């Protein structure tokens, strides 16, 4: 069947479509219906009984595939590679679940997981799922205050952590951060389980802290506990505009069905294939496509403890792909831009046999056409941009490789996936004509696997996502749909700037700047202007080895934008910076830079990768005269 056939089948009978998709999952008790009109946005498979860990691990062992590799841990930082079979993963997960159950953890209890990129992070997630406990993974090394905020919101019975994380050139002790977070939090966990890493073992607090190895060694393995389809599988906190993080809830059954469908139909991954998502378990990609998605499919997943560059060089990605036989590789555009910046000619690729690779998938930030072209030219495989959010848990729009490879249009994540009725709306909620920029919204109901609400914050869920456009989910992104149904995501809604009454996309300007041969990465922000309301300002990072004088690059880049977008953009300001501020997941912090330029007070975001970059941005903007001094 073609994509169009499958999309039309969903459109004609959404419940029938997802009921059929649900047959890929093992149910303890099948649901009586697919969609239930309950809760703020509806729920999927609500009265079925099912267990995530069974579907991700045990059923493969029961089917005779226990010797298949489930997890490859590749850590260039520690110089080690290890493998876990599905049988070994089941046994380790069952023992940790047993140790938790012996200490009172059961269905509905929350468990916070604070771990680096080690296999035990996945074991911890699966052990919670095995018991019906609700896990909340917090990015390893997150600041104590931010961890405390999440402890108070989730109110976990237990916390599972590692003694340390390892970054290039340094060890990050996690235990002192955890101790301070518990001191600061109003809610106190009953106990903590600590995985001792040999690089820096932690001191344990008697009566509260337990050694992972010691408690799992003699624990009675726990069986999988069936839970209702609408039982929360996990809470994942994402940044909120108020500074208070939003706890995105993921229901169990819809999560299973959506991930099973996406692995085969989007990523073309089945049992025995090797899939690599170069992300972190602290982000939604790590939940969906490091832990659950590949394992539900019976595939091999890679847990990578390294960086795109510097561990040891810009050839790391290609070494991992070649060494482990990766079929589909998923990373952020910012990671590819980092590789390209260090190795602009792609000289490190031919040294590795990456003939196993069938596609590169990009998500997390808009994939600019120049980055896609570089990857296509050097990797010789389809480069698939696809678009989704923490809230949706899987792709809203993609090129469905497992169904058919649609023509690639650079700058577009292709077409809407079944379940997503994507619309482009004006400020009053009216549909926009093809090709015109507007707010991107999804007609309710959302498909399985998406958020049904926020943790203990239903009113906030309605306000944040449902109120602005009644009957729709507001994505917060702006873009347009072309005449053939291809979606183009141009900016966050907040990043669409209004220049003298003209609504302009910062993403379109970044696309032009990124095409300059000296530019490795860029960002465009809107800054306040007394005459025009807002004007754009570009920040450019140069490729390694560039010899063109910086002032010439700036002049040429400005001329390119004025030539390709026109004088209406009023693009006259740009500067060279060494690096751009980003979250740990690779998103560029445009709004923070705009605040600096406008002279507003800036609170350093908890998710920022390196706070020192903000000082560098302040200096670069000051050289351009921003923030402007108020006239006397």
C-alpha positions in Angstrom: 0.0 0.0 0.0 1.1 3.6 -0.6 1.3 6.3 1.9 -1.8 7.9 0.4 -3.7 4.6 0.7 -2.8 4.3 4.3 -3.5 7.9 5.1 -6.9 7.6 3.4 -7.7 4.4 5.4 -7.0 6.3 8.6 -9.1 9.3 7.5 -12.0 7.1 6.6 -12.1 5.0 9.8 -9.7 6.3 12.5 -10.9 3.8 15.2 -10.7 0.9 12.8 -7.2 2.0 11.7 -5.8 2.1 15.3 -7.7 -1.0 16.3 -5.8 -2.8 13.5 -2.5 -1.2 14.6 -3.1 -2.4 18.1 -2.8 -6.0 17.0 0.9 -5.6 16.9 0.8 -5.5 20.8 0.3 -8.3 23.3 -2.7 -7.6 25.5 -3.6 -9.2 28.8 -7.1 -8.0 28.1 -8.0 -6.4 24.7 -9.7 -3.0 24.9 -13.4 -2.8 24.1 -12.9 0.2 21.8 -10.0 2.2 20.4 -11.0 5.8 21.4 -12.7 6.9 24.6 -14.2 10.4 24.7 -13.1 11.1 28.3 -10.5 13.4 29.8 -9.6 16.8 28.4 -8.7 15.5 24.9 -9.8 11.9 24.8 -8.0 8.6 25.6 -7.0 5.6 23.6 -7.5 1.9 24.5 -8.4 3.1 28.0 -10.0 -0.2 29.3 -7.4 -2.6 27.8 -5.0 -4.3 30.2 -1.3 -4.4 29.1 2.3 -4.2 30.3 5.0 -2.2 28.5 7.9 -4.3 29.8 6.4 -7.5 28.6 6.0 -6.0 25.1 9.5 -4.5 25.0 11.4 -7.5 26.5 9.7 -10.6 27.8 7.6 -11.5 24.7 10.7 -11.6 22.6 12.4 -14.1 25.0 9.1 -16.1 25.2 9.2 -16.3 21.3 12.6 -17.8 21.4 14.7 -14.7 20.7 16.4 -14.4 24.1 19.9 -14.6 22.4 19.2 -11.6 20.2 21.1 -8.5 21.2 18.8 -5.9 22.8 21.2 -3.2 23.8 24.7 -2.2 22.7 26.4 0.3 25.0 29.1 2.2 23.2 31.1 4.6 25.3 34.0 6.3 23.6 34.4 8.4 26.8 35.3 5.3 28.9 36.7 3.3 25.9 34.2 0.4 26.4 31.6 -1.5 24.4 29.2 -4.0 26.0 26.1 -5.9 24.9 23.0 -7.2 26.6 20.8 -9.9 25.1 17.1 -9.8 25.4 17.3 -12.7 28.0 19.9 -10.8 30.0 17.8 -7.6 29.8 14.8 -9.5 31.1 16.7 -11.0 34.0 18.3 -7.7 35.1 15.0 -5.8 34.7 13.0 -8.4 36.7 15.6 -8.4 39.5 15.6 -4.6 39.8 11.8 -4.6 39.7 11.8 -7.3 42.4 14.1 -5.2 44.6 11.9 -2.1 44.2 8.7 -4.2 44.9 10.3 -5.6 48.1 10.5 -2.0 49.2 6.9 -1.1 48.5 7.1 0.3 44.9 4.0 -0.7 43.0 1.5 0.4 40.3 1.0 4.1 40.3 4.0 5.0 42.5 6.4 7.5 40.9 10.1 6.8 40.6 12.6 9.5 39.4 15.5 8.2 37.3 18.7 10.4 37.3 21.2 8.5 35.1 23.9 8.9 32.5 23.9 7.0 29.2 24.4 3.5 30.5 22.3 0.4 29.9 21.1 0.5 33.5 19.2 3.7 32.6 17.0 1.5 30.3 16.8 -1.3 32.9 15.5 1.3 35.5 12.8 2.5 33.1 11.7 -1.0 32.1 11.7 -2.1 35.8 9.3 0.7 36.6 7.1 -0.3 33.6 7.3 -3.9 34.8 5.6 -3.0 38.1 3.3 -0.4 36.7 5.2 2.3 38.5 5.4 5.7 36.7 8.9 6.8 35.9 10.1 10.3 35.5 13.6 10.5 33.9 15.5 13.7 34.7 18.6 14.4 32.6 21.7 13.2 34.4 23.6 16.1 35.9 20.7 18.4 36.0 21.1 21.2 38.6 19.9 20.4 42.1 17.3 23.1 42.2 15.7 21.8 38.9 15.8 18.3 40.2 14.1 19.4 43.5 11.3 21.1 41.5 10.6 17.8 39.8 10.8 15.8 43.0 8.2 18.1 44.5 5.9 17.8 41.5 6.2 14.1 40.9 6.5 13.1 44.6 8.4 9.9 43.9 8.5 7.0 46.4 12.1 6.2 45.2 14.9 7.8 43.1 17.3 5.7 41.0 20.6 7.4 40.2 24.2 6.8 39.3 27.2 7.9 41.3 28.5 10.0 38.4 28.3 10.9 34.8 31.3 11.2 32.5 31.8 14.1 30.1 34.8 14.7 27.8 37.7 15.5 30.1 35.7 15.5 33.4 33.7 13.5 35.8 30.4 14.9 37.0 29.5 13.6 40.5 25.7 13.0 40.5 25.3 12.0 44.1 26.1 15.5 45.6 23.6 17.0 43.2 21.0 14.5 44.3 21.7 15.0 48.0 21.3 18.8 47.6 18.1 18.3 45.6 16.5 16.1 48.3 17.6 18.7 51.0 15.8 21.4 49.0 12.7 19.5 48.2 9.6 19.5 50.4 8.9 15.9 49.4 11.4 13.3 50.5 11.7 9.9 48.7 11.6 6.8 50.9 14.8 5.5 49.5 17.4 6.0 46.7 19.1 3.3 44.6 22.6 4.2 43.5 24.5 2.6 40.6 28.1 2.8 41.6 30.4 3.7 38.7 34.0 2.8 39.1 35.1 6.3 37.9 33.7 7.9 41.0 31.8 5.8 43.6 29.6 7.8 45.9 29.2 7.8 49.6 25.8 6.4 50.6 23.6 7.8 53.4 22.6 5.0 55.8 18.9 4.2 56.0 18.1 6.0 52.7 20.6 5.0 50.0 20.9 1.5 48.6 23.6 0.0 46.4 22.1 -1.2 43.1 24.3 -4.3 42.8 23.7 -5.3 46.4 19.9 -5.1 46.3 19.5 -6.7 42.9 21.9 -9.6 43.5 19.5 -11.6 45.8 16.2 -10.0 44.8 13.3 -12.2 43.8 12.5 -11.5 40.1 9.2 -9.7 39.7 6.6 -10.6 37.1 5.0 -8.1 34.7 2.0 -6.3 36.2 -0.8 -5.6 33.7 -2.2 -2.0 33.9 -5.1 -0.2 32.3 -4.5 1.3 28.9 -4.9 4.8 30.3 -2.5 4.2 33.1 0.5 6.7 32.9 3.6 5.0 31.7 5.8 8.0 32.5 6.0 11.7 33.3 8.5 13.7 31.3 9.1 17.3 32.3 9.5 19.9 29.6 10.3 23.6 30.0 7.3 25.9 30.6 6.9 29.5 29.8 6.3 30.3 33.5 9.5 28.7 34.6 7.6 25.9 36.2 8.2 22.7 34.2 5.3 20.9 32.6 4.9 17.2 33.3 3.9 15.6 30.1 2.0 12.4 30.7 2.2 9.4 28.4 -0.5 6.7 28.7 0.6 3.1 28.5 -1.4 1.5 25.7 -1.4 4.4 23.1 2.3 4.7 23.7 2.9 1.0 22.8 0.7 1.1 19.7 2.0 4.3 18.3 5.7 3.3 18.8 5.1 -0.1 17.3 3.5 1.5 14.2 6.2 4.2 13.8 9.2 1.8 14.1 8.1 -0.2 11.0 6.3 2.5 9.0 8.5 5.5 9.5 11.9 4.1 10.3 11.6 0.8 8.4 12.9 -1.1 11.5 11.9 -4.6 12.4 13.1 -7.5 14.6 16.9 -8.0 14.5 17.7 -4.6 12.8 20.0 -2.2 14.5 18.6 1.3 15.3 20.5 4.2 16.8 19.0 7.4 18.2 21.9 9.6 19.3 20.1 11.3 22.1 19.8 11.0 25.8 17.3 9.2 28.0 16.5 12.5 29.6 14.7 13.6 26.4 11.6 12.3 24.7 13.7 10.9 21.8 15.5 8.8 24.5 12.2 7.5 25.8 10.6 6.7 22.4 13.5 5.7 20.3 16.4 4.6 22.6 14.4 2.6 25.1 10.9 1.7 24.1 10.4 1.9 20.3 13.3 -0.3 19.2 12.7 -2.9 21.9 9.0 -3.1 21.2 10.0 -3.9 17.6 12.5 -6.6 18.7 15.4 -4.6 17.3 18.8 -3.8 18.8 19.2 -0.3 20.3 22.4 1.6 20.8 23.1 3.5 24.1 25.8 6.0 23.2 27.9 7.7 25.8 29.8 10.3 23.7 29.5 13.4 21.7 29.2 14.1 17.9 32.7 15.7 18.0 35.5 15.4 20.5 35.1 11.7 21.5 37.5 11.5 20.0 36.7 13.4 16.7 34.1 14.2 14.1 34.3 10.6 12.8 32.7 9.0 15.9 29.2 8.7 14.4 30.5 6.9 11.3 32.6 4.6 13.4 29.6 3.5 15.5 27.4 3.0 12.4 30.0 0.9 10.7 31.0 -1.1 13.8 27.5 -2.0 14.9 25.7 -2.3 11.5 23.3 0.5 12.1 20.4 0.5 9.6 18.6 3.7 10.6 20.3 6.6 12.4 18.4 9.4 14.2 20.1 12.5 15.5 19.5 16.3 15.8 20.5 18.7 12.9 22.7 20.5 15.4 24.8 17.3 15.8 25.3 17.1 12.1 26.2 20.8 11.9 28.8 20.2 14.6 30.3 17.3 12.6 30.2 19.4 9.4 31.9 22.3 11.2 34.8 20.2 12.3 35.0 18.1 9.0 33.5 20.4 6.3 34.8 18.2 3.5 33.6 15.0 5.1 37.1 13.4 5.0 36.4 11.3 8.1 33.5 9.4 6.4 35.3 7.2 3.8 37.4 5.5 6.4 34.3 3.7 7.7 32.2 1.2 5.8 28.7 2.6 6.4 27.0 0.7 3.6 24.7 -0.8 6.3 23.1 2.6 6.7 19.8 3.1 4.8 18.7 6.5 6.1 19.6 9.4 8.4 16.7 10.9 10.3 16.8 14.4 11.8 14.6 16.0 14.4 14.7 18.4 17.3 15.5 21.6 15.4 14.5 22.6 11.9 16.8 20.8 9.4 18.1 23.5 7.1 18.5 22.5 3.4 22.2 23.1 3.5 22.8 20.6 6.3 20.6 18.1 4.5 22.5 18.6 1.3 25.9 18.1 3.0 24.7 14.9 4.6 23.2 13.6 1.4 26.3 14.3 -0.6 28.6 12.6 1.9 26.5 9.7 3.2 24.8 8.8 0.0 21.5 7.9 1.8 18.1 9.6 2.1 18.2 12.3 4.8 14.8 12.4 6.4 13.7 15.5 8.3 10.7 14.8 10.5 8.9 16.9 13.0 7.5 16.1 16.4 7.5 17.3 20.0 7.9 16.1 23.6 4.1 16.3 23.8 3.4 14.1 20.9 6.0 11.4 21.6 6.4 10.4 17.9 6.4 12.1 14.5 3.6 14.5 13.5 5.1 14.7 10.0 7.6 12.5 8.3 8.7 10.7 5.2 7.4 7.2 5.9 10.3 5.1 4.8 8.7 1.8 5.8 5.7 2.5 3.5 7.4 4.3 0.6 10.1 6.9 0.2 8.3 10.1 -0.9 10.1 12.8 -2.9 12.3 14.8 -0.5 11.7 18.5 -0.4 14.5 20.2 1.5 13.2 22.3 4.4 10.1 20.2 4.8 9.5 17.2 7.2 7.2 15.9 4.4 3.7 14.9 5.2 1.4 14.4 8.2 1.3 10.9 9.6 -2.0 9.0 10.2 -3.7 10.4 13.2 -2.5 14.0 12.7 -5.0 16.3 11.0 -2.6 19.2 10.6 -4.0 22.7 9.8 -2.4 26.1 9.4 -4.5 28.8 11.0 -4.5 32.6 11.2 -4.8 34.5 14.5 -8.6 34.1 14.5 -8.4 30.3 13.9 -9.3 30.4 10.2 -7.5 28.0 7.8 -4.8 29.7 5.8 -4.4 29.2 2.0 -1.6 26.9 0.8 1.8 28.5 1.0 0.9 31.2 3.6 2.5 31.3 7.0 0.4 30.7 10.0 0.1 28.9 13.4 0.2 25.1 13.0 -2.5 23.3 14.9 -3.8 19.7 15.0 -7.5 18.9 14.9 -8.6 16.9 17.9 -8.5 14.1 18.8 -4.8 13.6 18.8 -3.6 10.0 17.8 -2.5 7.3 20.3 0.9 8.0 22.0 0.4 11.7 22.4 -0.1 13.5 25.7 -3.6 13.2 27.3 -2.9 15.9 29.9 -0.2 17.3 32.2 0.7 15.7 35.5 -1.7 17.2 38.2 -2.3 20.2 36.0 -5.3 19.7 33.8 -6.2 23.4 33.8 -2.7 24.3 32.6 -3.0 21.6 29.9 -6.2 23.2 28.6 -4.7 26.7 28.7 -1.4 25.8 27.1 -2.7 23.6 24.3 -6.4 23.7 23.8 -7.8 27.2 24.5 -6.4 29.4 21.8 -8.0 27.3 18.9 -11.0 25.5 20.2 -11.2 22.0 18.8 -7.5 21.9 18.1 -4.1 21.2 19.8 -1.9 24.2 19.4 1.7 23.1 18.5 3.4 26.5 19.2 5.1 26.2 15.8 4.5 28.4 12.7 4.8 27.3 9.1 2.8 26.5 6.0 1.6 23.7 3.8 2.3 23.6 0.1 -0.1 22.6 -2.7 0.9 18.9 -2.3 0.4 18.7 1.4 4.1 19.0 2.4 4.5 20.8 5.7 7.2 23.4 6.2 8.0 24.3 9.9 9.6 27.8 9.8 9.9 28.8 13.4 8.4 28.6 16.8 5.3 30.9 16.9 7.3 33.2 19.2 10.1 33.4 16.5 7.9 34.8 13.8 8.8 38.4 13.7 6.8 41.4 12.7 8.8 43.9 10.6 6.8 47.0 9.8 3.6 44.9 9.6 5.2 42.0 7.6 5.1 38.6 9.3 8.5 37.1 8.5 10.0 33.7 9.4 13.3 33.6 11.1 13.7 30.1 9.7 13.6 31.3 6.2 16.4 33.8 6.9 18.4 31.1 8.6 18.0 29.0 5.5 19.7 31.7 3.4 22.5 32.4 5.9 23.2 28.6 6.3 23.8 28.4 2.5 26.9 30.7 2.8 29.9 28.5 2.2 31.7 29.8 5.4 28.7 29.4 7.8 28.5 26.2 9.8 25.5 27.2 11.9 23.4 30.3 12.5 20.4 31.7 14.3 18.2 34.7 13.6 16.4 36.6 16.4 13.9 39.4 16.3 14.9 42.5 18.3 12.9 45.5 19.3 13.0 48.5 16.9 11.3 51.9 17.6 10.4 52.4 13.9 9.6 49.0 12.6 8.5 47.1 15.7 11.1 44.4 15.2 14.1 43.8 13.0 16.1 40.6 12.5 19.6 40.0 13.7 21.8 37.1 12.6 24.4 35.2 14.7 26.8 33.2 12.6 29.2 30.4 13.5 32.0 29.7 11.0 33.3 26.4 9.7 36.8 25.3 10.8 39.5 26.4 8.5 37.6 29.4 7.0 40.1 32.1 6.0 37.6 34.8 4.7 37.7 37.8 7.0 34.7 37.8 9.4 33.6 41.3 8.2 33.4 40.0 4.6 31.4 36.9 5.7 28.9 39.2 7.5 28.6 41.6 4.5 28.1 38.7 2.1 25.5 37.0 4.4 23.5 40.3 4.7 23.6 40.7 1.0 22.3 37.1 0.4 19.3 37.7 2.7 18.4 41.0 1.1 18.8 39.4 -2.4 16.7 36.2 -1.7 14.1 37.5 0.8 14.1 41.1 -0.2 14.5 44.5 1.5 11.2 43.9 3.3 13.2 41.7 5.7 15.2 44.7 6.8 18.1 42.4 7.4 21.1 44.6 8.2 22.6 43.3 11.4 24.8 40.2 11.8 27.8 39.1 13.8 30.2 36.2 14.1 30.1 34.1 17.3 32.1 31.1 18.4 29.0 29.1 19.4 25.3 29.4 20.0 23.5 28.8 23.3 21.6 25.5 23.2 19.7 23.1 25.4 21.3 19.8 26.0 19.0 18.3 23.4 20.4 20.7 20.8 17.6 23.4 20.5 19.0 26.9 20.0 17.9 29.3 22.7 16.7 32.1 20.3 14.3 33.7 22.8 17.0 34.0 25.4 19.3 35.8 23.0 16.5 38.1 21.9 15.9 39.1 25.6 19.6 39.9 25.9 19.5 42.0 22.8 16.4 43.9 24.1 18.0 44.5 27.5 15.5 42.3 29.5 16.5 40.4 32.6 17.6 36.9 31.6 17.3 33.9 33.9 19.7 31.2 32.7 17.6 28.3 31.5 17.9 25.1 33.4 18.3 23.1 30.2 21.2 25.1 28.8 24.3 23.1 27.8 26.9 25.7 28.8 25.8 28.9 30.6 29.1 30.6 29.7 27.9 30.9 26.1 25.4 33.6 27.2 28.3 35.9 28.3 29.9 35.4 24.8 26.6 36.3 23.2 26.3 39.4 25.4 29.7 40.6 24.2 28.9 40.0 20.6 25.6 41.9 20.8 27.3 44.7 22.8 29.7 45.1 19.8 26.7 45.8 17.7 25.3 48.3 20.2 22.8 46.1 21.9 21.0 46.4 24.2 20.6 50.0 23.1 21.0 52.7 25.8 17.8 54.6 26.5 17.9 58.1 25.3 18.1 60.9 27.9 
